[in-house]
Amino acid sequence: MGETKDGSRRRIGRRSLIIGGAAAVVGTGAVLARDELSRLWWQVPGVEKPRVKGAVDYRGARWVEASSANFRWADRPDDYEIDMVIVHVTQGSFDSAVKVFQDPEHGAASHYIVGQDGRVAQMIRELDVAYHAGNRDYNERSVGIEHAGFVDRPQDFTDAMYTASARLTAGICRRYGIPVDREHIIGHVEVPGTDHTDPGPHWDWDRYIRLVRQARTASAT
């Protein structure tokens, strides 16, 4: 097994295991029909299921695809439980973040980018593992959200950004049953082993969690 860019070890595909196992059974005289085999392997976690090109998980987002070198195909939450949202700050503009996430040499990308004007781009599907946290376990269990700006510029964290990001996070929490609290919605700085400091001292966590709760409650009515 080889190593991926986020430090995880490559796994033998579940489809290969099933098909290989089926072949062994066929060798003993039991024949598994092709259509039955197809139905079987789609039910196993960890396979790469068909995608609708340009589809987004959050209807307020615009799809802008990241380089496939910056994430790992997966089938979350069937193969990896999603129980966390990680807040990042780009240390640059919205457009520069899009550019580097589309660069296969960059080696990292988040699922979403939120701009100061409230626009949201989705660059990786939530079912896939983005290389955004610098920690294999946290990558596999989280959705990463970048925010355009700089950690030392409080003016970069606008009302529109907080509102749009809170709605996005509320939707993620609703989809996966994630509690809206600081144990499950964290900053990049809180990821074990990281050398990052974002979202920094000017990110208003009390305000953000309050907005996420309000958006979560509103979506339930």
C-alpha positions in Angstrom: 0.0 0.0 0.0 1.3 3.5 -0.9 1.0 6.8 0.9 -1.3 9.6 -0.1 -0.5 13.3 0.2 -2.3 13.6 3.5 -0.3 10.8 5.0 -3.0 8.1 4.7 -2.2 4.7 3.4 -3.9 3.6 0.1 -6.4 0.9 0.5 -7.3 -1.9 -1.9 -10.5 -0.9 -3.5 -13.6 -2.5 -2.0 -14.9 -3.2 -5.5 -11.7 -5.1 -6.3 -12.1 -7.1 -3.1 -15.7 -8.0 -3.9 -15.1 -8.8 -7.5 -12.0 -10.8 -6.6 -13.9 -12.7 -3.9 -16.7 -13.3 -6.4 -14.3 -14.7 -8.9 -13.1 -17.2 -6.3 -16.6 -18.3 -5.6 -17.2 -18.7 -9.4 -14.2 -20.9 -9.5 -16.0 -23.3 -7.1 -19.0 -23.5 -9.3 -21.3 -20.8 -7.8 -22.0 -18.2 -10.5 -22.8 -14.6 -9.4 -24.7 -12.7 -12.1 -23.2 -9.5 -13.3 -26.2 -7.3 -12.3 -26.3 -8.8 -8.9 -22.6 -8.1 -8.4 -23.0 -4.5 -9.4 -25.8 -4.0 -6.9 -23.6 -5.6 -4.2 -20.5 -3.5 -4.6 -22.3 -0.2 -4.7 -23.5 -1.0 -1.1 -20.0 -1.3 0.3 -18.5 1.9 1.9 -15.3 3.3 0.4 -16.1 3.0 -3.3 -16.1 5.9 -5.7 -19.8 6.4 -6.6 -20.9 8.2 -9.7 -21.0 12.0 -9.5 -23.1 14.6 -11.3 -20.7 17.0 -12.8 -21.1 20.5 -11.3 -23.3 19.3 -8.4 -23.0 21.0 -5.1 -23.8 19.9 -1.5 -24.9 23.4 -0.5 -27.4 25.1 -2.8 -25.9 28.5 -2.1 -22.5 27.5 -3.5 -21.0 27.8 -7.0 -19.0 24.7 -8.2 -15.4 25.4 -9.0 -13.5 22.2 -9.1 -10.2 21.7 -7.2 -7.3 19.7 -8.6 -7.8 16.0 -7.9 -4.3 16.0 -6.5 -5.5 18.0 -3.6 -8.1 15.6 -2.2 -8.9 11.9 -2.0 -12.0 10.3 -3.6 -14.2 8.7 -0.9 -17.8 8.0 0.0 -18.4 9.8 3.2 -20.1 9.4 5.6 -20.4 5.7 4.7 -16.6 5.1 4.8 -15.6 7.9 7.2 -18.0 9.5 9.7 -18.2 13.3 9.4 -18.4 14.9 12.8 -16.5 18.2 12.5 -16.3 21.5 10.6 -12.9 23.2 10.5 -12.7 27.0 10.0 -9.7 28.3 8.0 -8.5 31.7 6.7 -6.8 31.9 3.3 -4.2 34.5 4.0 -5.1 35.9 0.6 -7.9 36.7 -1.6 -10.9 34.6 -2.8 -9.4 34.3 -6.3 -6.0 33.4 -5.1 -7.4 30.6 -2.9 -9.3 29.2 -5.9 -6.1 29.3 -8.0 -3.9 27.4 -5.5 -6.6 24.8 -4.9 -6.7 24.2 -8.6 -2.9 23.8 -8.6 -1.9 20.1 -8.4 1.5 21.0 -6.9 -0.1 22.8 -4.0 -1.1 19.6 -2.2 -4.0 21.0 -0.2 -7.5 22.4 -0.6 -10.7 22.9 1.4 -14.2 21.9 0.5 -15.5 25.5 0.5 -14.3 29.1 0.2 -16.4 31.9 1.6 -15.7 35.5 0.3 -16.0 38.8 2.1 -19.0 39.5 0.0 -20.7 36.3 1.1 -20.2 34.3 -2.0 -19.5 30.6 -1.6 -17.5 28.3 -3.9 -17.5 24.6 -3.4 -14.3 23.0 -4.7 -14.5 19.5 -3.3 -17.6 17.4 -2.7 -18.3 16.7 1.0 -18.2 12.9 0.4 -14.5 13.3 -0.5 -11.5 13.8 1.8 -10.0 17.2 1.3 -6.3 17.8 2.3 -7.0 20.8 4.4 -6.2 20.1 8.1 -2.7 18.7 7.9 -3.8 15.7 9.9 -5.1 12.4 8.3 -7.8 11.7 11.0 -9.1 15.2 11.0 -9.2 15.3 7.2 -11.2 12.2 7.0 -13.8 13.3 9.6 -14.3 17.0 8.7 -15.5 19.5 6.2 -13.1 22.4 5.7 -14.2 26.0 5.0 -11.8 28.7 4.0 -12.5 32.4 4.5 -10.9 34.9 2.2 -8.7 37.4 4.1 -5.9 37.7 6.6 -5.8 36.7 10.3 -4.4 40.0 11.4 -7.1 42.1 9.5 -10.4 42.0 11.5 -12.0 44.1 8.8 -11.7 41.1 6.5 -14.3 39.2 8.5 -17.4 41.0 7.3 -21.1 40.6 8.2 -21.8 39.0 4.8 -19.0 36.5 5.4 -20.1 35.5 8.9 -23.7 35.1 7.7 -22.9 33.1 4.6 -20.5 30.9 6.4 -22.9 30.3 9.3 -25.6 29.1 6.9 -23.1 26.8 5.2 -22.0 25.3 8.5 -25.5 25.0 9.7 -26.4 22.9 6.7 -23.3 20.7 7.1 -24.2 20.1 10.8 -27.8 19.3 9.8 -26.8 16.8 7.1 -24.5 14.8 9.4 -26.0 15.4 12.8 -23.0 17.4 14.1 -23.6 19.3 17.3 -23.3 23.1 17.0 -20.6 23.7 19.6 -16.9 24.5 19.9 -16.0 20.8 20.2 -17.3 20.1 16.7 -16.7 23.4 15.0 -13.1 24.3 15.4 -10.3 26.4 13.9 -7.4 25.1 12.0 -5.1 26.2 14.9 -6.8 23.6 17.0 -5.9 20.6 14.8 -3.3 18.4 16.5 0.1 18.8 14.9 -0.7 21.9 12.9 1.6 24.9 12.5 -1.2 27.1 11.4 -2.8 29.9 13.5 -6.0 30.6 11.6 -8.6 31.7 11.9 -6.7 33.9 14.4 -7.6 36.2 17.3 -10.0 38.4 15.4 -12.4 35.6 14.4 -15.5 36.1 16.7 -16.3 32.6 17.8 -19.2 33.6 20.1 -20.8 35.4 17.2 -20.2 32.7 14.7 -21.6 29.8 16.9 -24.6 32.0 17.7 -25.2 32.6 13.9 -24.8 28.9 13.1 -27.3 28.0 15.8 -29.8 30.5 14.5 -29.4 29.3 11.0 -29.7 25.7 12.1 -32.9 26.5 14.0 -34.4 28.4 11.1 -33.8 25.5 8.7 -35.7 23.2 11.0 -38.9 25.3 11.0 
